[in-house]
């Protein structure tokens, strides 16, 4: 019984797929707006990490789109 209560405490409320999809679309848009400053130290690594994050976000967006319709006026950036 105690073990069951511990599991309940660790459970976090799940976000709706629609909410997650909207946040991922915003993340991709923000990453697309970011202009790398390659003259700064560490910027190449940051740009590389951002590109990887964008790829992961687009993959998750594609998964979510199969179960959720995209709100009007929102488009999914590809590339």
Biopython code that builds the backbone (N, CA, C, O; Angstrom):
import numpy as np
from Bio.PDB.StructureBuilder import StructureBuilder

atoms = [
    (1, "UNK", "N", (0.827, -1.199, 0.000)),
    (1, "UNK", "CA", (0.000, 0.000, 0.000)),
    (1, "UNK", "C", (0.871, 1.262, 0.000)),
    (1, "UNK", "O", (0.592, 2.204, -0.742)),
    (2, "UNK", "N", (1.919, 1.286, 0.823)),
    (2, "UNK", "CA", (2.817, 2.440, 0.876)),
    (2, "UNK", "C", (3.488, 2.665, -0.474)),
    (2, "UNK", "O", (3.619, 3.804, -0.923)),
    (3, "UNK", "N", (3.907, 1.594, -1.114)),
    (3, "UNK", "CA", (4.553, 1.706, -2.423)),
    (3, "UNK", "C", (3.623, 2.376, -3.431)),
    (3, "UNK", "O", (4.062, 3.196, -4.238)),
    (4, "UNK", "N", (2.346, 2.026, -3.382)),
    (4, "UNK", "CA", (1.372, 2.625, -4.290)),
    (4, "UNK", "C", (1.273, 4.131, -4.058)),
    (4, "UNK", "O", (1.198, 4.907, -5.011)),
    (5, "UNK", "N", (1.271, 4.540, -2.788)),
    (5, "UNK", "CA", (1.201, 5.973, -2.483)),
    (5, "UNK", "C", (2.444, 6.714, -2.954)),
    (5, "UNK", "O", (2.338, 7.857, -3.399)),
    (6, "UNK", "N", (3.607, 6.100, -2.870)),
    (6, "UNK", "CA", (4.829, 6.733, -3.370)),
    (6, "UNK", "C", (4.745, 6.967, -4.865)),
    (6, "UNK", "O", (5.141, 8.023, -5.357)),
    (7, "UNK", "N", (4.230, 5.983, -5.589)),
    (7, "UNK", "CA", (4.084, 6.141, -7.038)),
    (7, "UNK", "C", (3.119, 7.259, -7.377)),
    (7, "UNK", "O", (3.337, 7.985, -8.347)),
    (8, "UNK", "N", (2.059, 7.415, -6.602)),
    (8, "UNK", "CA", (1.098, 8.483, -6.858)),
    (8, "UNK", "C", (1.744, 9.850, -6.688)),
    (8, "UNK", "O", (1.443, 10.777, -7.440)),
    (9, "UNK", "N", (2.624, 9.982, -5.711)),
    (9, "UNK", "CA", (3.278, 11.267, -5.466)),
    (9, "UNK", "C", (4.233, 11.638, -6.592)),
    (9, "UNK", "O", (4.436, 12.819, -6.877)),
    (10, "UNK", "N", (4.810, 10.646, -7.223)),
    (10, "UNK", "CA", (5.774, 10.910, -8.297)),
    (10, "UNK", "C", (5.096, 11.193, -9.633)),
    (10, "UNK", "O", (5.731, 11.706, -10.555)),
    (11, "UNK", "N", (3.848, 10.872, -9.739)),
    (11, "UNK", "CA", (3.124, 11.077, -10.988)),
    (11, "UNK", "C", (2.832, 12.558, -11.157)),
    (11, "UNK", "O", (2.294, 13.202, -10.256)),
    (12, "UNK", "N", (3.186, 13.086, -12.305)),
    (12, "UNK", "CA", (2.890, 14.484, -12.590)),
    (12, "UNK", "C", (1.705, 14.544, -13.543)),
    (12, "UNK", "O", (1.492, 13.631, -14.341)),
    (13, "UNK", "N", (0.946, 15.612, -13.457)),
    (13, "UNK", "CA", (-0.182, 15.728, -14.377)),
    (13, "UNK", "C", (0.312, 15.743, -15.820)),
    (13, "UNK", "O", (1.293, 16.416, -16.135)),
    (14, "UNK", "N", (-0.348, 15.022, -16.672)),
    (14, "UNK", "CA", (0.091, 14.994, -18.063)),
    (14, "UNK", "C", (-0.473, 16.193, -18.810)),
    (14, "UNK", "O", (-1.591, 16.641, -18.559)),
    (15, "UNK", "N", (0.316, 16.686, -19.714)),
    (15, "UNK", "CA", (-0.116, 17.808, -20.540)),
    (15, "UNK", "C", (-0.942, 17.262, -21.676)),
    (15, "UNK", "O", (-0.769, 16.115, -22.089)),
    (16, "UNK", "N", (-1.827, 18.069, -22.175)),
    (16, "UNK", "CA", (-2.587, 17.628, -23.335)),
    (16, "UNK", "C", (-1.657, 17.614, -24.545)),
    (16, "UNK", "O", (-0.717, 18.404, -24.636)),
    (17, "UNK", "N", (-1.936, 16.712, -25.459)),
    (17, "UNK", "CA", (-1.138, 16.647, -26.679)),
    (17, "UNK", "C", (-1.202, 17.967, -27.437)),
    (17, "UNK", "O", (-0.211, 18.388, -28.034)),
    (18, "UNK", "N", (-2.355, 18.618, -27.418)),
    (18, "UNK", "CA", (-2.508, 19.896, -28.117)),
    (18, "UNK", "C", (-1.592, 20.953, -27.511)),
    (18, "UNK", "O", (-0.946, 21.706, -28.239)),
    (19, "UNK", "N", (-1.534, 21.013, -26.190)),
    (19, "UNK", "CA", (-0.677, 21.977, -25.506)),
    (19, "UNK", "C", (0.791, 21.717, -25.810)),
    (19, "UNK", "O", (1.552, 22.648, -26.075)),
    (20, "UNK", "N", (1.181, 20.462, -25.773)),
    (20, "UNK", "CA", (2.561, 20.095, -26.081)),
    (20, "UNK", "C", (2.899, 20.440, -27.528)),
    (20, "UNK", "O", (3.986, 20.945, -27.809)),
    (21, "UNK", "N", (1.984, 20.174, -28.435)),
    (21, "UNK", "CA", (2.205, 20.482, -29.847)),
    (21, "UNK", "C", (2.419, 21.983, -30.038)),
    (21, "UNK", "O", (3.325, 22.398, -30.761)),
    (22, "UNK", "N", (1.592, 22.783, -29.397)),
    (22, "UNK", "CA", (1.734, 24.239, -29.516)),
    (22, "UNK", "C", (3.076, 24.715, -28.968)),
    (22, "UNK", "O", (3.724, 25.573, -29.568)),
    (23, "UNK", "N", (3.491, 24.165, -27.841)),
    (23, "UNK", "CA", (4.778, 24.555, -27.262)),
    (23, "UNK", "C", (5.947, 24.136, -28.143)),
    (23, "UNK", "O", (6.917, 24.880, -28.286)),
    (24, "UNK", "N", (5.858, 22.953, -28.731)),
    (24, "UNK", "CA", (6.928, 22.503, -29.633)),
    (24, "UNK", "C", (6.998, 23.376, -30.881)),
    (24, "UNK", "O", (8.088, 23.671, -31.370)),
    (25, "UNK", "N", (5.844, 23.791, -31.401)),
    (25, "UNK", "CA", (5.833, 24.698, -32.557)),
    (25, "UNK", "C", (6.496, 26.023, -32.205)),
    (25, "UNK", "O", (7.240, 26.583, -33.009)),
    (26, "UNK", "N", (6.227, 26.520, -31.005)),
    (26, "UNK", "CA", (6.871, 27.763, -30.553)),
    (26, "UNK", "C", (8.374, 27.586, -30.400)),
    (26, "UNK", "O", (9.151, 28.474, -30.750)),
    (27, "UNK", "N", (8.779, 26.433, -29.874)),
    (27, "UNK", "CA", (10.210, 26.152, -29.715)),
    (27, "UNK", "C", (10.914, 26.147, -31.064)),
    (27, "UNK", "O", (11.973, 26.756, -31.211)),
    (28, "UNK", "N", (10.342, 25.471, -32.043)),
    (28, "UNK", "CA", (10.952, 25.406, -33.373)),
    (28, "UNK", "C", (11.029, 26.812, -33.977)),
    (28, "UNK", "O", (12.042, 27.175, -34.576)),
    (29, "UNK", "N", (9.972, 27.594, -33.822)),
    (29, "UNK", "CA", (9.981, 28.965, -34.350)),
    (29, "UNK", "C", (11.082, 29.794, -33.684)),
    (29, "UNK", "O", (11.766, 30.568, -34.354)),
    (30, "UNK", "N", (11.252, 29.636, -32.375)),
    (30, "UNK", "CA", (12.295, 30.380, -31.664)),
    (30, "UNK", "C", (13.685, 29.946, -32.125)),
    (30, "UNK", "O", (14.568, 30.784, -32.310)),
    (31, "UNK", "N", (13.881, 28.653, -32.307)),
    (31, "UNK", "CA", (15.172, 28.160, -32.788)),
    (31, "UNK", "C", (15.456, 28.668, -34.200)),
    (31, "UNK", "O", (16.602, 28.964, -34.537)),
    (32, "UNK", "N", (14.415, 28.770, -35.022)),
    (32, "UNK", "CA", (14.583, 29.285, -36.385)),
    (32, "UNK", "C", (14.947, 30.766, -36.392)),
    (32, "UNK", "O", (15.655, 31.230, -37.286)),
    (33, "UNK", "N", (14.465, 31.507, -35.398)),
    (33, "UNK", "CA", (14.773, 32.944, -35.325)),
    (33, "UNK", "C", (16.182, 33.214, -34.809)),
    (33, "UNK", "O", (16.755, 34.271, -35.074)),
    (34, "UNK", "N", (16.728, 32.274, -34.087)),
    (34, "UNK", "CA", (18.038, 32.476, -33.458)),
    (34, "UNK", "C", (19.142, 32.556, -34.517)),
    (34, "UNK", "O", (19.233, 31.720, -35.415)),
    (35, "UNK", "N", (19.970, 33.586, -34.380)),
    (35, "UNK", "CA", (21.085, 33.771, -35.301)),
    (35, "UNK", "C", (22.375, 33.442, -34.557)),
    (35, "UNK", "O", (22.743, 34.144, -33.615)),
    (36, "UNK", "N", (23.062, 32.382, -34.972)),
    (36, "UNK", "CA", (24.320, 32.031, -34.295)),
    (36, "UNK", "C", (25.364, 33.127, -34.463)),
    (36, "UNK", "O", (25.493, 33.714, -35.538)),
    (37, "UNK", "N", (26.096, 33.394, -33.411)),
    (37, "UNK", "CA", (27.198, 34.352, -33.429)),
    (37, "UNK", "C", (28.477, 33.518, -33.345)),
    (37, "UNK", "O", (29.038, 33.322, -32.267)),
    (38, "UNK", "N", (28.917, 33.041, -34.486)),
    (38, "UNK", "CA", (30.015, 32.082, -34.533)),
    (38, "UNK", "C", (31.339, 32.633, -34.012)),
    (38, "UNK", "O", (32.259, 31.866, -33.728)),
    (39, "UNK", "N", (31.442, 33.953, -33.885)),
    (39, "UNK", "CA", (32.679, 34.531, -33.348)),
    (39, "UNK", "C", (32.759, 34.362, -31.824)),
    (39, "UNK", "O", (33.828, 34.547, -31.243)),
    (40, "UNK", "N", (31.655, 34.016, -31.181)),
    (40, "UNK", "CA", (31.643, 33.818, -29.730)),
    (40, "UNK", "C", (32.095, 32.404, -29.375)),
    (40, "UNK", "O", (31.798, 31.439, -30.079)),
    (41, "UNK", "N", (32.812, 32.313, -28.276)),
    (41, "UNK", "CA", (33.294, 31.015, -27.801)),
    (41, "UNK", "C", (32.107, 30.109, -27.434)),
    (41, "UNK", "O", (31.172, 30.528, -26.752)),
    (42, "UNK", "N", (32.173, 28.872, -27.901)),
    (42, "UNK", "CA", (31.133, 27.890, -27.592)),
    (42, "UNK", "C", (29.904, 27.967, -28.463)),
    (42, "UNK", "O", (29.002, 27.138, -28.341)),
    (43, "UNK", "N", (29.853, 28.952, -29.342)),
    (43, "UNK", "CA", (28.653, 29.161, -30.153)),
    (43, "UNK", "C", (28.423, 28.033, -31.154)),
    (43, "UNK", "O", (27.278, 27.675, -31.430)),
    (44, "UNK", "N", (29.478, 27.482, -31.689)),
    (44, "UNK", "CA", (29.315, 26.372, -32.636)),
    (44, "UNK", "C", (28.622, 25.186, -31.965)),
    (44, "UNK", "O", (27.750, 24.550, -32.556)),
    (45, "UNK", "N", (29.017, 24.900, -30.732)),
    (45, "UNK", "CA", (28.393, 23.801, -29.994)),
    (45, "UNK", "C", (26.931, 24.113, -29.689)),
    (45, "UNK", "O", (26.072, 23.235, -29.773)),
    (46, "UNK", "N", (26.657, 25.358, -29.337)),
    (46, "UNK", "CA", (25.281, 25.771, -29.053)),
    (46, "UNK", "C", (24.435, 25.631, -30.318)),
    (46, "UNK", "O", (23.313, 25.128, -30.259)),
    (47, "UNK", "N", (24.961, 26.069, -31.452)),
    (47, "UNK", "CA", (24.236, 25.973, -32.718)),
    (47, "UNK", "C", (23.987, 24.510, -33.081)),
    (47, "UNK", "O", (22.903, 24.156, -33.546)),
    (48, "UNK", "N", (24.991, 23.664, -32.866)),
    (48, "UNK", "CA", (24.838, 22.232, -33.154)),
    (48, "UNK", "C", (23.770, 21.610, -32.247)),
    (48, "UNK", "O", (22.926, 20.840, -32.706)),
    (49, "UNK", "N", (23.816, 21.950, -30.968)),
    (49, "UNK", "CA", (22.816, 21.433, -30.021)),
    (49, "UNK", "C", (21.413, 21.923, -30.378)),
    (49, "UNK", "O", (20.442, 21.173, -30.283)),
    (50, "UNK", "N", (21.318, 23.184, -30.787)),
    (50, "UNK", "CA", (20.023, 23.742, -31.180)),
    (50, "UNK", "C", (19.469, 23.014, -32.393)),
    (50, "UNK", "O", (18.267, 22.759, -32.474)),
    (51, "UNK", "N", (20.338, 22.679, -33.334)),
    (51, "UNK", "CA", (19.903, 21.950, -34.522)),
    (51, "UNK", "C", (19.389, 20.554, -34.140)),
    (51, "UNK", "O", (18.387, 20.090, -34.683)),
    (52, "UNK", "N", (20.068, 19.899, -33.220)),
    (52, "UNK", "CA", (19.620, 18.589, -32.758)),
    (52, "UNK", "C", (18.288, 18.674, -32.028)),
    (52, "UNK", "O", (17.415, 17.827, -32.219)),
    (53, "UNK", "N", (18.133, 19.692, -31.194)),
    (53, "UNK", "CA", (16.884, 19.908, -30.476)),
    (53, "UNK", "C", (15.740, 20.155, -31.454)),
    (53, "UNK", "O", (14.633, 19.649, -31.270)),
    (54, "UNK", "N", (16.020, 20.941, -32.498)),
    (54, "UNK", "CA", (15.009, 21.223, -33.515)),
    (54, "UNK", "C", (14.564, 19.941, -34.211)),
    (54, "UNK", "O", (13.373, 19.722, -34.429)),
    (55, "UNK", "N", (15.542, 19.091, -34.559)),
    (55, "UNK", "CA", (15.208, 17.804, -35.199)),
    (55, "UNK", "C", (14.324, 16.949, -34.292)),
    (55, "UNK", "O", (13.346, 16.357, -34.749)),
    (56, "UNK", "N", (14.671, 16.888, -33.013)),
    (56, "UNK", "CA", (13.873, 16.103, -32.066)),
    (56, "UNK", "C", (12.467, 16.678, -31.917)),
    (56, "UNK", "O", (11.489, 15.934, -31.843)),
    (57, "UNK", "N", (12.375, 17.998, -31.873)),
    (57, "UNK", "CA", (11.065, 18.645, -31.753)),
    (57, "UNK", "C", (10.209, 18.361, -32.983)),
    (57, "UNK", "O", (9.019, 18.074, -32.858)),
    (58, "UNK", "N", (10.807, 18.439, -34.165)),
    (58, "UNK", "CA", (10.048, 18.158, -35.388)),
    (58, "UNK", "C", (9.581, 16.709, -35.440)),
    (58, "UNK", "O", (8.487, 16.418, -35.924)),
    (59, "UNK", "N", (10.407, 15.812, -34.943)),
    (59, "UNK", "CA", (10.011, 14.400, -34.900)),
    (59, "UNK", "C", (8.805, 14.217, -33.978)),
    (59, "UNK", "O", (7.847, 13.524, -34.321)),
    (60, "UNK", "N", (8.867, 14.851, -32.801)),
    (60, "UNK", "CA", (7.753, 14.736, -31.848)),
    (60, "UNK", "C", (6.503, 15.431, -32.388)),
    (60, "UNK", "O", (5.391, 14.950, -32.172)),
    (61, "UNK", "N", (6.669, 16.548, -33.083)),
    (61, "UNK", "CA", (5.536, 17.243, -33.704)),
    (61, "UNK", "C", (4.847, 16.312, -34.691)),
    (61, "UNK", "O", (3.619, 16.217, -34.699)),
    (62, "UNK", "N", (5.619, 15.628, -35.517)),
    (62, "UNK", "CA", (5.040, 14.701, -36.499)),
    (62, "UNK", "C", (4.253, 13.606, -35.796)),
    (62, "UNK", "O", (3.179, 13.221, -36.259)),
    (63, "UNK", "N", (4.774, 13.099, -34.684)),
    (63, "UNK", "CA", (4.058, 12.067, -33.924)),
    (63, "UNK", "C", (2.747, 12.608, -33.377)),
    (63, "UNK", "O", (1.713, 11.944, -33.455)),
    (64, "UNK", "N", (2.791, 13.812, -32.826)),
    (64, "UNK", "CA", (1.592, 14.412, -32.243)),
    (64, "UNK", "C", (0.558, 14.768, -33.300)),
    (64, "UNK", "O", (-0.642, 14.673, -33.045)),
    (65, "UNK", "N", (1.009, 15.177, -34.485)),
    (65, "UNK", "CA", (0.074, 15.553, -35.542)),
    (65, "UNK", "C", (-0.803, 14.386, -35.974)),
    (65, "UNK", "O", (-1.904, 14.581, -36.489)),
    (66, "UNK", "N", (-0.309, 13.183, -35.763)),
    (66, "UNK", "CA", (-1.126, 12.023, -36.113)),
    (66, "UNK", "C", (-2.330, 11.889, -35.185)),
    (66, "UNK", "O", (-3.330, 11.271, -35.550)),
    (67, "UNK", "N", (-2.236, 12.465, -33.986)),
    (67, "UNK", "CA", (-3.332, 12.343, -33.027)),
    (67, "UNK", "C", (-4.062, 13.652, -32.746)),
    (67, "UNK", "O", (-5.142, 13.639, -32.155)),
    (68, "UNK", "N", (-3.492, 14.778, -33.159)),
    (68, "UNK", "CA", (-4.063, 16.095, -32.864)),
    (68, "UNK", "C", (-4.074, 16.918, -34.143)),
    (68, "UNK", "O", (-3.134, 16.848, -34.935)),
    (69, "UNK", "N", (-5.124, 17.693, -34.349)),
    (69, "UNK", "CA", (-5.118, 18.585, -35.507)),
    (69, "UNK", "C", (-4.395, 19.875, -35.149)),
    (69, "UNK", "O", (-4.509, 20.356, -34.022)),
    (70, "UNK", "N", (-3.652, 20.438, -36.095)),
    (70, "UNK", "CA", (-2.896, 21.672, -35.881)),
    (70, "UNK", "C", (-3.875, 22.836, -35.892)),
    (70, "UNK", "O", (-4.720, 22.913, -36.783)),
    (71, "UNK", "N", (-3.783, 23.767, -34.900)),
    (71, "UNK", "CA", (-4.685, 24.925, -34.865)),
    (71, "UNK", "C", (-4.574, 25.766, -36.130)),
    (71, "UNK", "O", (-3.515, 25.834, -36.754)),
    (72, "UNK", "N", (-5.662, 26.393, -36.495)),
    (72, "UNK", "CA", (-5.682, 27.246, -37.685)),
    (72, "UNK", "C", (-4.630, 28.334, -37.551)),
    (72, "UNK", "O", (-4.447, 28.905, -36.476)),
    (73, "UNK", "N", (-3.944, 28.615, -38.644)),
    (73, "UNK", "CA", (-2.951, 29.674, -38.645)),
    (73, "UNK", "C", (-1.577, 29.221, -38.193)),
    (73, "UNK", "O", (-0.625, 29.997, -38.273)),
    (74, "UNK", "N", (-1.444, 28.006, -37.726)),
    (74, "UNK", "CA", (-0.143, 27.491, -37.288)),
    (74, "UNK", "C", (0.353, 26.515, -38.332)),
    (74, "UNK", "O", (-0.368, 25.608, -38.747)),
    (75, "UNK", "N", (1.564, 26.705, -38.742)),
    (75, "UNK", "CA", (2.146, 25.758, -39.679)),
    (75, "UNK", "C", (3.382, 25.142, -39.050)),
    (75, "UNK", "O", (4.039, 25.748, -38.204)),
    (76, "UNK", "N", (3.675, 23.964, -39.466)),
    (76, "UNK", "CA", (4.838, 23.266, -38.940)),
    (76, "UNK", "C", (6.011, 23.507, -39.857)),
    (76, "UNK", "O", (5.980, 23.093, -41.016)),
    (77, "UNK", "N", (7.066, 24.178, -39.362)),
    (77, "UNK", "CA", (8.257, 24.401, -40.190)),
    (77, "UNK", "C", (8.931, 23.078, -40.505)),
    (77, "UNK", "O", (9.050, 22.221, -39.629)),
    (78, "UNK", "N", (9.362, 22.903, -41.710)),
    (78, "UNK", "CA", (10.061, 21.672, -42.115)),
    (78, "UNK", "C", (11.475, 22.005, -42.480)),
    (78, "UNK", "O", (11.787, 23.128, -42.876)),
    (79, "UNK", "N", (12.319, 21.033, -42.347)),
    (79, "UNK", "CA", (13.671, 21.244, -42.837)),
    (79, "UNK", "C", (14.746, 20.773, -41.974)),
    (79, "UNK", "O", (15.920, 20.915, -42.317)),
]
sb = StructureBuilder()
sb.init_structure("model")
sb.init_model(0)
sb.init_chain("A")
sb.init_seg("    ")
for serial, (resi, resn, name, xyz) in enumerate(atoms, 1):
    if name == "N":
        sb.init_residue(resn, " ", resi, " ")
    sb.init_atom(name, np.array(xyz, "f"), 0.0, 1.0, " ", f" {name:<3s}", serial, name[0])
structure = sb.get_structure()
